[in-house]
Amino acid sequence: MNPVLASIWWSFPLSIIPSMYFLKQTGKSNQYISKFLLTTTFALILLVICTFLISYYLKQSSEKEGIVPSILKASGWWAICSTVFYFTIAYSPFKKYFM
């Protein structure tokens, strides 16, 4: 499969649909589900950053290092970025948009 088509296919939010369905089946309102999806959207920014960093560190590493050091380095950055993200939202007026 063409890499561009593959990336477009993987961008469809298949994994979020079961969560939406479960929320609706448990009686959550559309407003609640909408807020959940907005929160998830911002969390995906962290996913993009982490994925980019894994790619960057893999490109910089040698073949014999393997992938684990790249994953660990990117995970460290994820921990830092997610902490900054949490405190930015928790102590800002944007908190009302999150669950």
N, C-alpha and C positions, 0 to 999 in steps of 0.2 A: 504494500500500500504506500502511496505517496506520503512522505512525512508531513507535508502541509495538510493534506486531507486527514491524516491520522490525528494531528493536533487539533484540528477543527472538530473532529468527532469526539475526542476526549474532553473538549471544552463544554459539551452539553452536560447539564447538571443532573445526570441520571441518579447519582447517589443521594441527592437531596429529595427526590420525589417520594421515596418511601417515608422519609421523616415527615414531610408535609401531609401525606396520607394518614400516618399515625396520629399526628396532632389533630387533624380534622376528625378522625374517628373517636378521639378521646374528648371531643366537645370543645376544642379550642376555636376561638373566633377567627375570622379572616384577618382581623386587625392584629391579633396575637401572632398568627402565622407570618404575616407581613413583617412584623418586627423581628421575628426569628430569622427570616430570610435576609433582612437588612444587616443584622448582626453577623450572619454567616458570610455575607458579601465582604464585610470588612476583615473577617478572619481569613478570607481567601487571599487578601493582600499579604498576610504573613506567609501563607503557603507559597505564593509567587516569589517572595524574597528568599525563602528557604530553598526552594527548588533552583533558583538562579545561583545561589551560593554553592550548592552541591555541585552544580555544573561547573562553576568557576574553579572550585578547589579540585575537582577531578581533572580539569584541563591542565592545572598547574602541577599535578602529582605525576609520579612515575608509575609505570605499570605494576612494578613489584610492591608498591605501597598498598594496592587494593583500594576498595571504596570506603572502608570503615573510617579512616582518618578524615576523609572529605565529609562524610555524614556527621561525624562528631563535631568538626569545626562549624559546619552549618547549623547543627543543633545548638551549639553555644550561642551563635548569633541569633537563632530563633528565640532562645531564652531571654536574651537581652532585649530584642525587639518586642517580644510579647509583653515583657515587664513594662517597658516604656509605653507601649500601646495601652495596657491596662490602666496605668496611672494617669495617662493623658485623658482617657475617657472617664475614669472614675472621678476625677477632680475637675471636670469641665462641664460646660452647659450641654455637651453632646450626650451626656449620660442618659437623658430622657429618651433617646432614640434606641437604646440598647435594653436588653432583657435583664 
